[in-house]
Amino acid sequence: MNKAEIETAVLKILKDRFHVDDFYLKNKDSELIKDADLDSLDILEAILIFEQDFHLSIDDNEAESIKTINDLINYIDKKLNS
C-alpha cells in the first residue's frame, strides 16, 4: 500500500467513523484532539481501527506522539513501507 492509498484510507475512516469535518481533513496538520474534535476515547477507538485495518501494532508510546492527521498517515506509511 503506497502513501496515497494510506492517506485515502485514513481520511475515509476519520470521516466515516468519527465524522471529522472535511475542512480538517484537507489540512493534514490539523490536530486530532484539538481541531478534529476527537476525545481520548475516540483516539483509542481510532488506534484499534487503524491497527485492525492496516494489520499493524501501534505502541502506546508511539501513539502519544501522533498529534496530527499527517503524523498518523506518516506513521502508518513508515510501519507498512519500511
TATA-V919899 format. One record per backbone hydrogen bond with DSSP energy under -0.5 kcal/mol. NH is the residue of the N-H (numbers start at 0). CO is the residue of the C=O. If there is no record, write none. Layout:
nh/co
NH/CO
NH/CO
This chain:
nh/co
5/1
6/2
7/3
8/4
9/5
10/6
11/7
12/8
13/9
14/10
15/11
16/12
17/12
17/13
18/14
19/13
23/20
24/20
25/21
26/22
27/25
29/26
31/66
34/30
35/30
37/31
42/38
43/39
44/40
45/41
46/42
47/43
48/44
49/45
50/46
51/47
52/48
53/49
54/50
55/50
58/56
62/58
63/59
64/60
64/61
65/61
65/62
66/64
68/29
69/27
71/67
72/68
73/69
74/70
75/71
76/72
77/73
78/74
79/75
80/76
81/77
